[in-house]
Amino acid sequence: MNKPATESAPRVICQIDGHIARVFLNRPDKMNGLDLAMFDELVACAKGLARNRQVRVVILAAHGDSFCAGLDFKAVSQNRMMIPRLLLKWPWSKTNLAQRIAMVWRDLPVPVISVLHGCCFGGGLQIALATDFRFAHPNTRLSIMEMKWGLIPDMSILTSLTNLTRQDIAKELTMTGREFCAEEALEYGLLTGVQDDPMASAEQLAQQIAGQSPDAVCATKKLFNKGWKKGERSALAWERWIQYGLLGRKNQQIAMRNGMAKSEDQKRPFRPRG
């Protein structure tokens, strides 16, 4: 994953091959620390992918020795406008920029698979937690590090961590700010898997998902994002509403035909997601 970059290089690199987009954080000399340009480019990248109806799965990874070491405090000290840009929210917006850098991956209609290695601290961890699946190398070190700076995690962690683990674990990790290993993260429910080659696992899952009806995959992500841990009445309503939107559509008809096909050459390709 090592690839040289300079401060003038793009902070984010996006490569689209077929129906799979591969997004790389590209500030390896700074452990992919989050400066203002990284915030802006990650959000812009996600917005572009949301508009691309050919994309069915996103893999989010990083060049260099670490996924992301969190907020670049040196960049903050050199740019007085960075904190106001991150924290101020327009009245009509759901998020401020600090929250948006993670929420854009949760809100993306297609599933996002993150690949973690090296350090995954602070804001970097909150970005990863906002993705749908997280594969990590055994040597990955993780931390909800904001306590070290006398702060709370404020990049949408209440929309992710609370759905992945117990409250006491979430409080302990946040109140201590301690580092923990990939195996611990897997035990806590924060990771999908721990492998020596996490990118290979991400690629395999991405290929499997990309072969399904893109409309049904997007609907599944919406179903769980909207209905997870809701009361019975609300959860059942979301099931009905989302299912009604799939029935009879072209991709659903293609999925039915493909499911009954007796050979691969009888299967038809899906249309772009709706």
C-alpha positions in Angstrom: 0.0 0.0 0.0 3.1 2.3 0.0 2.9 5.1 -2.5 4.8 8.3 -2.3 2.9 11.6 -2.2 3.6 15.2 -1.6 1.6 18.0 0.0 0.6 19.2 -3.6 -0.6 15.7 -4.5 -4.3 14.8 -4.4 -5.4 13.9 -0.8 -7.8 11.3 -2.2 -7.4 9.0 -5.2 -10.5 7.4 -6.7 -10.3 4.5 -9.3 -13.4 3.0 -10.8 -13.2 -0.4 -12.4 -16.4 -1.8 -13.7 -18.9 -1.5 -10.8 -16.3 -1.2 -8.0 -14.8 2.1 -6.9 -11.5 2.0 -4.9 -10.9 5.2 -2.9 -7.4 5.7 -1.3 -6.4 8.3 1.3 -3.2 9.7 -0.2 -1.2 11.6 2.4 1.2 8.8 3.4 4.0 11.0 4.6 1.6 12.4 7.3 0.1 9.0 8.2 -3.0 10.2 6.2 -3.7 12.8 8.9 -6.8 14.8 8.3 -6.1 18.4 7.1 -8.8 20.7 5.6 -8.0 19.5 2.0 -8.5 15.9 3.1 -11.9 16.7 4.5 -13.0 18.6 1.4 -11.7 15.9 -1.0 -13.1 13.0 0.8 -16.6 14.6 0.9 -16.4 15.6 -2.7 -15.3 12.1 -3.7 -18.2 10.5 -1.9 -20.7 12.9 -3.4 -19.4 12.1 -6.9 -19.7 8.3 -6.2 -23.3 8.8 -5.0 -24.1 10.4 -8.4 -22.5 7.6 -10.4 -25.2 5.0 -11.0 -22.7 2.5 -12.4 -20.9 2.1 -9.0 -22.3 -0.7 -6.9 -19.6 -1.1 -4.2 -16.9 1.2 -2.7 -13.6 0.0 -1.2 -12.0 2.7 1.1 -8.3 2.1 1.9 -5.1 4.2 2.2 -1.6 4.5 0.8 1.3 4.4 3.2 2.0 2.7 6.5 -1.3 3.7 8.2 -5.0 4.0 7.3 -5.4 7.3 9.2 -3.8 8.8 12.3 -6.7 11.2 12.8 -6.8 15.0 12.8 -3.6 16.7 11.8 -3.1 19.1 14.7 -0.2 20.8 13.0 -2.4 21.7 10.1 -5.0 23.1 12.6 -2.3 25.3 14.2 -1.3 26.6 10.8 -4.8 27.4 9.6 -7.0 29.5 12.0 -10.1 28.9 9.9 -9.9 25.2 10.0 -11.7 24.7 13.3 -14.6 27.0 12.4 -14.9 25.3 9.0 -15.1 21.9 10.7 -17.5 22.7 13.5 -19.9 25.3 12.2 -23.1 24.0 10.6 -25.5 25.6 8.2 -29.1 25.7 9.5 -30.4 23.6 6.6 -27.6 20.9 6.9 -27.7 17.7 8.9 -24.0 17.8 9.7 -21.0 20.0 10.0 -17.9 19.2 8.0 -16.3 17.2 10.8 -19.3 14.9 10.9 -19.8 14.9 7.2 -16.4 13.3 6.4 -17.7 10.1 8.1 -21.4 10.4 7.4 -20.9 10.6 3.6 -19.9 6.9 3.6 -22.8 5.9 5.8 -25.2 7.9 3.6 -23.7 6.7 0.3 -26.5 4.5 -1.2 -24.0 1.7 -2.0 -22.1 -0.4 0.5 -18.6 0.8 1.6 -15.9 -1.6 2.7 -12.9 -0.1 4.5 -9.5 -1.8 4.7 -7.5 -0.9 7.7 -3.8 -1.2 8.5 -1.2 0.6 10.7 -2.8 3.3 12.8 -6.5 3.9 12.8 -6.9 6.7 15.4 -9.5 9.4 16.2 -11.1 10.7 13.1 -9.7 7.9 11.1 -11.5 5.3 13.2 -14.7 7.3 13.1 -14.5 7.3 9.3 -14.0 3.5 9.3 -16.9 2.9 11.7 -19.2 4.7 9.3 -18.5 2.2 6.6 -20.6 -1.0 6.2 -17.8 -3.5 6.5 -14.3 -3.2 8.0 -11.4 -5.6 7.3 -8.1 -5.0 9.2 -4.6 -6.4 9.2 -3.6 -8.1 12.5 -1.1 -5.4 13.3 -3.7 -2.6 13.1 -3.8 -0.3 16.1 -7.0 1.5 16.9 -8.0 4.3 19.3 -10.8 6.6 20.0 -8.1 9.1 20.8 -10.0 12.4 21.4 -9.8 12.0 25.2 -6.0 12.6 24.9 -6.8 16.1 23.8 -9.5 16.7 26.3 -12.3 16.3 23.7 -15.1 13.9 22.9 -15.3 12.1 19.5 -17.6 14.3 17.4 -17.4 12.9 13.9 -20.8 11.1 13.9 -19.7 8.3 16.3 -23.1 8.1 17.9 -24.5 6.9 14.6 -21.9 4.1 14.3 -20.3 2.9 17.5 -23.6 2.7 19.3 -24.9 0.2 16.7 -21.7 -2.0 16.8 -20.9 -2.6 20.5 -22.2 -2.4 24.1 -22.5 0.9 25.8 -19.9 0.0 28.5 -17.3 -0.9 25.9 -18.0 2.3 24.0 -17.6 4.4 27.2 -14.5 2.6 28.3 -12.7 3.0 24.9 -13.8 6.7 24.7 -13.0 7.6 28.4 -9.6 6.1 28.4 -8.6 6.8 24.8 -6.4 3.7 25.0 -5.0 1.9 22.0 -6.4 -1.6 21.2 -5.5 -4.2 18.7 -7.4 -5.6 15.8 -8.3 -8.8 17.6 -9.9 -6.8 20.4 -11.8 -4.7 17.9 -13.1 -7.8 16.3 -14.2 -9.1 19.7 -16.0 -5.8 20.4 -17.9 -6.0 17.1 -16.0 -3.1 15.5 -14.5 -5.2 12.7 -15.9 -7.5 10.1 -12.7 -9.6 9.9 -9.0 -9.6 10.7 -6.7 -11.1 7.9 -3.1 -10.9 6.8 -4.4 -9.6 3.5 -7.5 -7.5 4.3 -7.6 -6.0 0.8 -8.1 -9.5 -0.7 -11.1 -10.0 1.7 -12.5 -6.6 0.7 -12.1 -7.4 -3.0 -13.8 -10.8 -2.6 -16.8 -9.3 -0.8 -17.0 -6.4 -3.3 -17.1 -8.8 -6.2 -19.9 -10.9 -4.6 -22.0 -7.8 -3.8 -21.4 -6.3 -7.3 -22.9 -9.4 -8.8 -26.3 -8.9 -7.1 -29.1 -6.6 -8.0 -27.8 -3.1 -7.3 -31.3 -1.9 -6.4 -31.8 -4.7 -3.8 -28.3 -4.1 -2.4 -28.9 -0.3 -2.0 -32.3 -1.1 -0.5 -30.7 -3.5 2.0 -28.3 -0.8 3.2 -31.2 1.7 3.6 -33.3 -0.9 5.4 -30.7 -1.5 8.1 -29.5 2.1 8.4 -33.1 3.3 8.9 -34.6 0.4 10.8 -31.8 -1.0 13.0 -32.8 -1.0 16.6 -36.2 0.7 15.9 -39.3 -0.3 17.6 -41.4 -3.1 16.1 -44.0 -0.8 14.4 -41.3 1.4 12.8 -39.1 -1.5 11.8 -42.0 -3.3 10.1 -43.1 -0.2 8.3 -39.6 0.3 6.9 -39.6 -3.3 5.6 -42.9 -2.8 3.8 -42.0 0.6 2.4 -38.6 -0.4 1.0 -39.9 -3.7 -0.4 -42.8 -1.9 -2.2 -40.1 0.2 -4.0 -38.4 -2.9 -5.3 -41.3 -5.1 -6.5 -41.7 -5.2 -10.2 -38.8 -3.0 -11.1 -36.6 -4.0 -14.0 -33.6 -5.2 -11.8 -36.0 -7.2 -9.7 -37.4 -8.9 -12.8 -33.8 -9.6 -14.0 -32.9 -11.1 -10.6 -36.0 -13.4 -10.8 -35.0 -14.6 -14.2 -31.3 -15.1 -13.2 -32.4 -17.0 -10.1 -34.2 -19.5 -12.3 -31.6 -19.7 -15.0 -30.1 -23.1 -15.5 -26.7 -21.9 -16.7 -24.5 -18.8 -16.4 -24.9 -17.9 -20.1 -28.7 -17.6 -19.5 -28.2 -14.9 -16.9 -28.7 -11.2 -17.9 -26.7 -8.2 -16.6 -28.4 -5.8 -14.2 -29.2 -2.2 -15.1 -27.6 0.7 -13.3 -28.9 1.3 -9.9 -32.0 3.4 -9.6 
